[in-house]
């Protein structure tokens, strides 16, 4: 029961972070340039982490949540709005 509950928590976290990414990408996308590839990578990574959490019960909840949070930040760093913000900051 504990394993299923922790897997559900990780899945909920993945859904919330992916939804937040989609909302932020939609709000900052100019001219309909939504990053579908980045969203797909985020979904596939989330499914992978959830399945690993379910498969290996000795994996801590914080490890699964933390690894997905870091992965989401990595994916977000390669979107056009982030690159534009870095360009504006440097120049």
Biopython code that builds the backbone (N, CA, C, O; Angstrom):
import numpy as np
from Bio.PDB.StructureBuilder import StructureBuilder

atoms = [
    (1, "UNK", "N", (0.818, -1.194, 0.000)),
    (1, "UNK", "CA", (0.000, 0.000, 0.000)),
    (1, "UNK", "C", (0.865, 1.262, 0.000)),
    (1, "UNK", "O", (0.553, 2.246, -0.670)),
    (2, "UNK", "N", (1.955, 1.212, 0.764)),
    (2, "UNK", "CA", (2.844, 2.369, 0.846)),
    (2, "UNK", "C", (3.473, 2.660, -0.513)),
    (2, "UNK", "O", (3.610, 3.819, -0.905)),
    (3, "UNK", "N", (3.856, 1.596, -1.235)),
    (3, "UNK", "CA", (4.481, 1.775, -2.547)),
    (3, "UNK", "C", (3.517, 2.416, -3.532)),
    (3, "UNK", "O", (3.907, 3.298, -4.297)),
    (4, "UNK", "N", (2.280, 1.989, -3.521)),
    (4, "UNK", "CA", (1.275, 2.548, -4.421)),
    (4, "UNK", "C", (0.983, 4.008, -4.082)),
    (4, "UNK", "O", (0.825, 4.840, -4.975)),
    (5, "UNK", "N", (0.912, 4.313, -2.789)),
    (5, "UNK", "CA", (0.658, 5.689, -2.360)),
    (5, "UNK", "C", (1.806, 6.611, -2.767)),
    (5, "UNK", "O", (1.567, 7.723, -3.239)),
    (6, "UNK", "N", (3.039, 6.162, -2.590)),
    (6, "UNK", "CA", (4.186, 6.984, -2.977)),
    (6, "UNK", "C", (4.270, 7.150, -4.488)),
    (6, "UNK", "O", (4.639, 8.219, -4.975)),
    (7, "UNK", "N", (3.933, 6.111, -5.226)),
    (7, "UNK", "CA", (3.906, 6.224, -6.684)),
    (7, "UNK", "C", (2.842, 7.220, -7.125)),
    (7, "UNK", "O", (3.055, 7.976, -8.073)),
    (8, "UNK", "N", (1.707, 7.227, -6.450)),
    (8, "UNK", "CA", (0.649, 8.188, -6.777)),
    (8, "UNK", "C", (1.094, 9.617, -6.467)),
    (8, "UNK", "O", (0.753, 10.542, -7.204)),
    (9, "UNK", "N", (1.843, 9.804, -5.396)),
    (9, "UNK", "CA", (2.358, 11.138, -5.071)),
    (9, "UNK", "C", (3.320, 11.612, -6.149)),
    (9, "UNK", "O", (3.253, 12.764, -6.579)),
    (10, "UNK", "N", (4.216, 10.732, -6.587)),
    (10, "UNK", "CA", (5.163, 11.094, -7.647)),
    (10, "UNK", "C", (4.405, 11.409, -8.936)),
    (10, "UNK", "O", (4.729, 12.375, -9.626)),
    (11, "UNK", "N", (3.406, 10.604, -9.261)),
    (11, "UNK", "CA", (2.622, 10.849, -10.475)),
    (11, "UNK", "C", (1.891, 12.190, -10.394)),
    (11, "UNK", "O", (1.821, 12.913, -11.389)),
    (12, "UNK", "N", (1.352, 12.527, -9.238)),
    (12, "UNK", "CA", (0.686, 13.814, -9.061)),
    (12, "UNK", "C", (1.674, 14.968, -9.223)),
    (12, "UNK", "O", (1.360, 15.978, -9.853)),
    (13, "UNK", "N", (2.862, 14.813, -8.656)),
    (13, "UNK", "CA", (3.894, 15.837, -8.802)),
    (13, "UNK", "C", (4.288, 16.009, -10.268)),
    (13, "UNK", "O", (4.466, 17.135, -10.733)),
    (14, "UNK", "N", (4.425, 14.911, -10.992)),
    (14, "UNK", "CA", (4.783, 14.964, -12.413)),
    (14, "UNK", "C", (3.696, 15.687, -13.202)),
    (14, "UNK", "O", (4.002, 16.519, -14.056)),
    (15, "UNK", "N", (2.450, 15.383, -12.926)),
    (15, "UNK", "CA", (1.338, 16.025, -13.640)),
    (15, "UNK", "C", (1.297, 17.523, -13.337)),
    (15, "UNK", "O", (1.094, 18.333, -14.241)),
    (16, "UNK", "N", (1.487, 17.892, -12.072)),
    (16, "UNK", "CA", (1.453, 19.308, -11.715)),
    (16, "UNK", "C", (2.609, 20.083, -12.347)),
    (16, "UNK", "O", (2.395, 21.180, -12.862)),
    (17, "UNK", "N", (3.800, 19.551, -12.322)),
    (17, "UNK", "CA", (4.951, 20.240, -12.908)),
    (17, "UNK", "C", (4.813, 20.320, -14.427)),
    (17, "UNK", "O", (5.145, 21.345, -15.023)),
    (18, "UNK", "N", (4.329, 19.256, -15.056)),
    (18, "UNK", "CA", (4.140, 19.268, -16.503)),
    (18, "UNK", "C", (3.061, 20.270, -16.894)),
    (18, "UNK", "O", (3.202, 20.976, -17.893)),
    (19, "UNK", "N", (2.001, 20.334, -16.126)),
    (19, "UNK", "CA", (0.954, 21.327, -16.382)),
    (19, "UNK", "C", (1.455, 22.746, -16.205)),
    (19, "UNK", "O", (1.109, 23.633, -16.985)),
    (20, "UNK", "N", (2.264, 22.962, -15.187)),
    (20, "UNK", "CA", (2.842, 24.285, -14.969)),
    (20, "UNK", "C", (3.762, 24.676, -16.112)),
    (20, "UNK", "O", (3.757, 25.822, -16.560)),
    (21, "UNK", "N", (4.559, 23.711, -16.584)),
    (21, "UNK", "CA", (5.441, 23.971, -17.726)),
    (21, "UNK", "C", (4.627, 24.330, -18.961)),
    (21, "UNK", "O", (4.966, 25.274, -19.675)),
    (22, "UNK", "N", (3.559, 23.586, -19.218)),
    (22, "UNK", "CA", (2.729, 23.854, -20.395)),
    (22, "UNK", "C", (2.073, 25.226, -20.303)),
    (22, "UNK", "O", (2.001, 25.945, -21.300)),
    (23, "UNK", "N", (1.596, 25.595, -19.119)),
    (23, "UNK", "CA", (0.975, 26.914, -18.937)),
    (23, "UNK", "C", (1.993, 28.024, -19.150)),
    (23, "UNK", "O", (1.713, 29.004, -19.840)),
    (24, "UNK", "N", (3.176, 27.873, -18.556)),
    (24, "UNK", "CA", (4.206, 28.905, -18.698)),
    (24, "UNK", "C", (4.704, 28.999, -20.137)),
    (24, "UNK", "O", (4.949, 30.096, -20.637)),
    (25, "UNK", "N", (4.854, 27.866, -20.799)),
    (25, "UNK", "CA", (5.296, 27.883, -22.190)),
    (25, "UNK", "C", (4.248, 28.527, -23.085)),
    (25, "UNK", "O", (4.587, 29.252, -24.020)),
    (26, "UNK", "N", (2.988, 28.268, -22.807)),
    (26, "UNK", "CA", (1.917, 28.870, -23.593)),
    (26, "UNK", "C", (1.850, 30.379, -23.361)),
    (26, "UNK", "O", (1.583, 31.139, -24.292)),
    (27, "UNK", "N", (2.088, 30.808, -22.134)),
    (27, "UNK", "CA", (2.031, 32.237, -21.817)),
    (27, "UNK", "C", (3.187, 33.006, -22.431)),
    (27, "UNK", "O", (3.031, 34.179, -22.768)),
    (28, "UNK", "N", (4.340, 32.375, -22.583)),
    (28, "UNK", "CA", (5.517, 33.072, -23.100)),
    (28, "UNK", "C", (5.790, 32.784, -24.574)),
    (28, "UNK", "O", (6.662, 33.420, -25.166)),
    (29, "UNK", "N", (5.075, 31.852, -25.173)),
    (29, "UNK", "CA", (5.306, 31.534, -26.585)),
    (29, "UNK", "C", (4.747, 32.655, -27.458)),
    (29, "UNK", "O", (3.585, 33.043, -27.338)),
    (30, "UNK", "N", (5.593, 33.154, -28.325)),
    (30, "UNK", "CA", (5.190, 34.250, -29.206)),
    (30, "UNK", "C", (4.872, 33.697, -30.596)),
    (30, "UNK", "O", (5.660, 32.947, -31.171)),
    (31, "UNK", "N", (3.740, 34.065, -31.112)),
    (31, "UNK", "CA", (3.396, 33.685, -32.475)),
    (31, "UNK", "C", (3.044, 32.221, -32.645)),
    (31, "UNK", "O", (3.181, 31.683, -33.744)),
    (32, "UNK", "N", (2.597, 31.568, -31.599)),
    (32, "UNK", "CA", (2.201, 30.166, -31.712)),
    (32, "UNK", "C", (3.364, 29.200, -31.779)),
    (32, "UNK", "O", (3.214, 28.103, -32.318)),
    (33, "UNK", "N", (4.513, 29.570, -31.252)),
    (33, "UNK", "CA", (5.671, 28.678, -31.242)),
    (33, "UNK", "C", (5.724, 27.886, -29.946)),
    (33, "UNK", "O", (6.670, 28.014, -29.169)),
    (34, "UNK", "N", (4.714, 27.073, -29.720)),
    (34, "UNK", "CA", (4.673, 26.275, -28.497)),
    (34, "UNK", "C", (5.698, 25.150, -28.599)),
    (34, "UNK", "O", (5.785, 24.495, -29.637)),
    (35, "UNK", "N", (6.474, 24.914, -27.548)),
    (35, "UNK", "CA", (7.521, 23.875, -27.609)),
    (35, "UNK", "C", (6.955, 22.472, -27.379)),
    (35, "UNK", "O", (7.095, 21.908, -26.293)),
    (36, "UNK", "N", (6.323, 21.923, -28.399)),
    (36, "UNK", "CA", (5.719, 20.594, -28.273)),
    (36, "UNK", "C", (6.769, 19.518, -28.009)),
    (36, "UNK", "O", (6.516, 18.575, -27.259)),
    (37, "UNK", "N", (7.931, 19.650, -28.612)),
    (37, "UNK", "CA", (8.977, 18.661, -28.401)),
    (37, "UNK", "C", (9.421, 18.649, -26.942)),
    (37, "UNK", "O", (9.616, 17.583, -26.358)),
    (38, "UNK", "N", (9.580, 19.823, -26.357)),
    (38, "UNK", "CA", (9.990, 19.911, -24.960)),
    (38, "UNK", "C", (8.918, 19.325, -24.036)),
    (38, "UNK", "O", (9.228, 18.642, -23.060)),
    (39, "UNK", "N", (7.679, 19.597, -24.356)),
    (39, "UNK", "CA", (6.582, 19.047, -23.558)),
    (39, "UNK", "C", (6.555, 17.525, -23.666)),
    (39, "UNK", "O", (6.331, 16.836, -22.671)),
    (40, "UNK", "N", (6.782, 17.004, -24.859)),
    (40, "UNK", "CA", (6.837, 15.555, -25.041)),
    (40, "UNK", "C", (7.990, 14.922, -24.279)),
    (40, "UNK", "O", (7.836, 13.855, -23.685)),
    (41, "UNK", "N", (9.133, 15.573, -24.295)),
    (41, "UNK", "CA", (10.277, 15.068, -23.524)),
    (41, "UNK", "C", (9.980, 15.083, -22.032)),
    (41, "UNK", "O", (10.367, 14.163, -21.312)),
    (42, "UNK", "N", (9.303, 16.108, -21.569)),
    (42, "UNK", "CA", (8.952, 16.199, -20.155)),
    (42, "UNK", "C", (7.964, 15.104, -19.767)),
    (42, "UNK", "O", (8.081, 14.520, -18.690)),
    (43, "UNK", "N", (7.006, 14.823, -20.622)),
    (43, "UNK", "CA", (6.027, 13.766, -20.345)),
    (43, "UNK", "C", (6.712, 12.404, -20.325)),
    (43, "UNK", "O", (6.463, 11.600, -19.427)),
    (44, "UNK", "N", (7.571, 12.136, -21.304)),
    (44, "UNK", "CA", (8.262, 10.846, -21.344)),
    (44, "UNK", "C", (9.194, 10.667, -20.148)),
    (44, "UNK", "O", (9.285, 9.574, -19.589)),
    (45, "UNK", "N", (9.880, 11.727, -19.758)),
    (45, "UNK", "CA", (10.739, 11.646, -18.581)),
    (45, "UNK", "C", (9.944, 11.403, -17.313)),
    (45, "UNK", "O", (10.373, 10.644, -16.444)),
    (46, "UNK", "N", (8.791, 12.042, -17.202)),
    (46, "UNK", "CA", (7.924, 11.829, -16.045)),
    (46, "UNK", "C", (7.396, 10.415, -15.973)),
    (46, "UNK", "O", (7.347, 9.817, -14.898)),
    (47, "UNK", "N", (6.997, 9.875, -17.124)),
    (47, "UNK", "CA", (6.538, 8.484, -17.139)),
    (47, "UNK", "C", (7.653, 7.521, -16.755)),
    (47, "UNK", "O", (7.415, 6.527, -16.068)),
    (48, "UNK", "N", (8.860, 7.816, -17.199)),
    (48, "UNK", "CA", (9.997, 6.968, -16.861)),
    (48, "UNK", "C", (10.275, 6.994, -15.359)),
    (48, "UNK", "O", (10.499, 5.946, -14.753)),
    (49, "UNK", "N", (10.264, 8.165, -14.764)),
    (49, "UNK", "CA", (10.551, 8.273, -13.333)),
    (49, "UNK", "C", (9.439, 7.631, -12.513)),
    (49, "UNK", "O", (9.722, 6.987, -11.502)),
    (50, "UNK", "N", (8.195, 7.786, -12.916)),
    (50, "UNK", "CA", (7.090, 7.144, -12.194)),
    (50, "UNK", "C", (7.203, 5.627, -12.291)),
    (50, "UNK", "O", (6.995, 4.926, -11.301)),
    (51, "UNK", "N", (7.526, 5.119, -13.465)),
    (51, "UNK", "CA", (7.650, 3.668, -13.604)),
    (51, "UNK", "C", (8.846, 3.127, -12.824)),
    (51, "UNK", "O", (8.773, 2.028, -12.274)),
    (52, "UNK", "N", (9.943, 3.877, -12.767)),
    (52, "UNK", "CA", (11.081, 3.450, -11.957)),
    (52, "UNK", "C", (10.735, 3.444, -10.473)),
    (52, "UNK", "O", (11.156, 2.552, -9.736)),
    (53, "UNK", "N", (9.964, 4.443, -10.037)),
    (53, "UNK", "CA", (9.548, 4.495, -8.632)),
    (53, "UNK", "C", (8.658, 3.314, -8.298)),
    (53, "UNK", "O", (8.764, 2.747, -7.211)),
    (54, "UNK", "N", (7.788, 2.939, -9.214)),
    (54, "UNK", "CA", (6.902, 1.808, -8.973)),
    (54, "UNK", "C", (7.665, 0.482, -9.005)),
    (54, "UNK", "O", (7.365, -0.434, -8.240)),
    (55, "UNK", "N", (8.644, 0.389, -9.890)),
    (55, "UNK", "CA", (9.396, -0.863, -10.054)),
    (55, "UNK", "C", (10.355, -1.123, -8.905)),
    (55, "UNK", "O", (10.504, -2.265, -8.468)),
    (56, "UNK", "N", (11.006, -0.076, -8.410)),
    (56, "UNK", "CA", (12.006, -0.216, -7.354)),
    (56, "UNK", "C", (11.494, 0.430, -6.070)),
    (56, "UNK", "O", (11.573, 1.650, -5.923)),
    (57, "UNK", "N", (10.975, -0.361, -5.149)),
    (57, "UNK", "CA", (10.369, 0.213, -3.936)),
    (57, "UNK", "C", (11.385, 0.841, -2.977)),
    (57, "UNK", "O", (10.997, 1.611, -2.099)),
    (58, "UNK", "N", (12.662, 0.533, -3.124)),
    (58, "UNK", "CA", (13.654, 1.115, -2.234)),
    (58, "UNK", "C", (14.056, 2.521, -2.646)),
    (58, "UNK", "O", (14.816, 3.180, -1.937)),
    (59, "UNK", "N", (13.561, 2.984, -3.776)),
    (59, "UNK", "CA", (13.815, 4.355, -4.203)),
    (59, "UNK", "C", (12.994, 5.292, -3.324)),
    (59, "UNK", "O", (11.785, 5.116, -3.172)),
    (60, "UNK", "N", (13.655, 6.278, -2.755)),
    (60, "UNK", "CA", (12.963, 7.211, -1.875)),
    (60, "UNK", "C", (12.056, 8.135, -2.674)),
    (60, "UNK", "O", (12.301, 8.418, -3.847)),
    (61, "UNK", "N", (11.017, 8.591, -2.016)),
    (61, "UNK", "CA", (10.078, 9.526, -2.632)),
    (61, "UNK", "C", (10.780, 10.828, -2.997)),
    (61, "UNK", "O", (10.547, 11.384, -4.071)),
    (62, "UNK", "N", (11.631, 11.307, -2.114)),
    (62, "UNK", "CA", (12.343, 12.564, -2.375)),
    (62, "UNK", "C", (13.301, 12.439, -3.552)),
    (62, "UNK", "O", (13.523, 13.413, -4.272)),
    (63, "UNK", "N", (13.870, 11.258, -3.758)),
    (63, "UNK", "CA", (14.752, 11.055, -4.915)),
    (63, "UNK", "C", (13.978, 11.162, -6.215)),
    (63, "UNK", "O", (14.435, 11.801, -7.163)),
    (64, "UNK", "N", (12.820, 10.547, -6.267)),
    (64, "UNK", "CA", (12.018, 10.577, -7.490)),
    (64, "UNK", "C", (11.510, 11.989, -7.784)),
    (64, "UNK", "O", (11.572, 12.455, -8.922)),
    (65, "UNK", "N", (11.012, 12.660, -6.754)),
    (65, "UNK", "CA", (10.490, 14.014, -6.939)),
    (65, "UNK", "C", (11.619, 14.977, -7.292)),
    (65, "UNK", "O", (11.473, 15.813, -8.184)),
    (66, "UNK", "N", (12.735, 14.858, -6.593)),
    (66, "UNK", "CA", (13.882, 15.734, -6.864)),
    (66, "UNK", "C", (14.471, 15.529, -8.237)),
    (66, "UNK", "O", (14.841, 16.492, -8.908)),
    (67, "UNK", "N", (14.562, 14.280, -8.664)),
    (67, "UNK", "CA", (15.132, 14.030, -9.989)),
    (67, "UNK", "C", (14.221, 14.569, -11.088)),
    (67, "UNK", "O", (14.710, 15.073, -12.099)),
    (68, "UNK", "N", (12.897, 14.469, -10.904)),
    (68, "UNK", "CA", (12.009, 15.034, -11.914)),
    (68, "UNK", "C", (12.049, 16.554, -11.900)),
    (68, "UNK", "O", (11.965, 17.182, -12.955)),
    (69, "UNK", "N", (12.176, 17.152, -10.729)),
    (69, "UNK", "CA", (12.270, 18.612, -10.664)),
    (69, "UNK", "C", (13.519, 19.107, -11.383)),
    (69, "UNK", "O", (13.468, 20.094, -12.116)),
    (70, "UNK", "N", (14.632, 18.427, -11.175)),
    (70, "UNK", "CA", (15.865, 18.807, -11.874)),
    (70, "UNK", "C", (15.742, 18.583, -13.376)),
    (70, "UNK", "O", (16.233, 19.386, -14.171)),
    (71, "UNK", "N", (15.088, 17.492, -13.762)),
    (71, "UNK", "CA", (14.883, 17.213, -15.188)),
    (71, "UNK", "C", (13.989, 18.283, -15.821)),
    (71, "UNK", "O", (14.242, 18.715, -16.946)),
    (72, "UNK", "N", (12.951, 18.709, -15.106)),
    (72, "UNK", "CA", (12.062, 19.746, -15.631)),
    (72, "UNK", "C", (12.810, 21.067, -15.803)),
    (72, "UNK", "O", (12.586, 21.788, -16.776)),
    (73, "UNK", "N", (13.692, 21.382, -14.864)),
    (73, "UNK", "CA", (14.495, 22.605, -15.003)),
    (73, "UNK", "C", (15.444, 22.490, -16.197)),
    (73, "UNK", "O", (15.656, 23.470, -16.910)),
    (74, "UNK", "N", (16.007, 21.325, -16.417)),
    (74, "UNK", "CA", (16.894, 21.120, -17.558)),
    (74, "UNK", "C", (16.143, 21.279, -18.876)),
    (74, "UNK", "O", (16.650, 21.907, -19.806)),
    (75, "UNK", "N", (14.958, 20.725, -18.961)),
    (75, "UNK", "CA", (14.155, 20.866, -20.181)),
    (75, "UNK", "C", (13.761, 22.322, -20.392)),
    (75, "UNK", "O", (13.792, 22.814, -21.520)),
    (76, "UNK", "N", (13.392, 23.012, -19.322)),
    (76, "UNK", "CA", (12.979, 24.413, -19.444)),
    (76, "UNK", "C", (14.130, 25.308, -19.869)),
    (76, "UNK", "O", (13.902, 26.345, -20.492)),
    (77, "UNK", "N", (15.355, 24.933, -19.549)),
    (77, "UNK", "CA", (16.504, 25.757, -19.926)),
    (77, "UNK", "C", (16.746, 25.772, -21.430)),
    (77, "UNK", "O", (17.441, 26.657, -21.927)),
    (78, "UNK", "N", (16.192, 24.819, -22.160)),
    (78, "UNK", "CA", (16.410, 24.761, -23.597)),
    (78, "UNK", "C", (15.210, 25.258, -24.398)),
    (78, "UNK", "O", (15.099, 24.955, -25.586)),
    (79, "UNK", "N", (14.329, 26.001, -23.784)),
    (79, "UNK", "CA", (13.214, 26.598, -24.516)),
    (79, "UNK", "C", (13.608, 27.999, -24.983)),
    (79, "UNK", "O", (14.539, 28.603, -24.451)),
    (80, "UNK", "N", (12.900, 28.497, -25.965)),
    (80, "UNK", "CA", (13.227, 29.797, -26.563)),
    (80, "UNK", "C", (13.099, 30.967, -25.580)),
    (80, "UNK", "O", (13.960, 31.847, -25.595)),
    (81, "UNK", "N", (12.074, 31.021, -24.731)),
    (81, "UNK", "CA", (11.998, 32.172, -23.804)),
    (81, "UNK", "C", (13.184, 32.230, -22.833)),
    (81, "UNK", "O", (13.659, 33.317, -22.505)),
    (82, "UNK", "N", (13.653, 31.095, -22.381)),
    (82, "UNK", "CA", (14.794, 31.081, -21.463)),
    (82, "UNK", "C", (16.058, 31.542, -22.186)),
    (82, "UNK", "O", (16.842, 32.322, -21.645)),
    (83, "UNK", "N", (16.247, 31.058, -23.396)),
    (83, "UNK", "CA", (17.425, 31.461, -24.182)),
    (83, "UNK", "C", (17.366, 32.965, -24.462)),
    (83, "UNK", "O", (18.388, 33.648, -24.390)),
    (84, "UNK", "N", (16.180, 33.482, -24.780)),
    (84, "UNK", "CA", (16.019, 34.924, -25.006)),
    (84, "UNK", "C", (16.314, 35.743, -23.758)),
    (84, "UNK", "O", (16.914, 36.815, -23.838)),
    (85, "UNK", "N", (15.893, 35.237, -22.607)),
    (85, "UNK", "CA", (16.169, 35.940, -21.352)),
    (85, "UNK", "C", (17.655, 35.962, -21.050)),
    (85, "UNK", "O", (18.171, 36.965, -20.558)),
    (86, "UNK", "N", (18.346, 34.876, -21.336)),
    (86, "UNK", "CA", (19.796, 34.827, -21.120)),
    (86, "UNK", "C", (20.493, 35.791, -22.080)),
    (86, "UNK", "O", (21.439, 36.476, -21.689)),
    (87, "UNK", "N", (20.034, 35.850, -23.331)),
    (87, "UNK", "CA", (20.614, 36.783, -24.304)),
    (87, "UNK", "C", (20.430, 38.229, -23.842)),
    (87, "UNK", "O", (21.357, 39.032, -23.945)),
    (88, "UNK", "N", (19.256, 38.564, -23.339)),
    (88, "UNK", "CA", (19.000, 39.918, -22.844)),
    (88, "UNK", "C", (19.829, 40.227, -21.613)),
    (88, "UNK", "O", (20.272, 41.360, -21.427)),
    (89, "UNK", "N", (20.040, 39.240, -20.781)),
    (89, "UNK", "CA", (20.826, 39.444, -19.574)),
    (89, "UNK", "C", (22.297, 39.653, -19.884)),
    (89, "UNK", "O", (22.961, 40.463, -19.237)),
    (90, "UNK", "N", (22.812, 38.930, -20.871)),
    (90, "UNK", "CA", (24.228, 39.039, -21.222)),
    (90, "UNK", "C", (24.519, 40.330, -21.988)),
    (90, "UNK", "O", (25.551, 40.963, -21.762)),
    (91, "UNK", "N", (23.637, 40.717, -22.872)),
    (91, "UNK", "CA", (23.907, 41.911, -23.692)),
    (91, "UNK", "C", (23.351, 43.185, -23.098)),
    (91, "UNK", "O", (23.506, 44.258, -23.682)),
]
sb = StructureBuilder()
sb.init_structure("model")
sb.init_model(0)
sb.init_chain("A")
sb.init_seg("    ")
for serial, (resi, resn, name, xyz) in enumerate(atoms, 1):
    if name == "N":
        sb.init_residue(resn, " ", resi, " ")
    sb.init_atom(name, np.array(xyz, "f"), 0.0, 1.0, " ", f" {name:<3s}", serial, name[0])
structure = sb.get_structure()
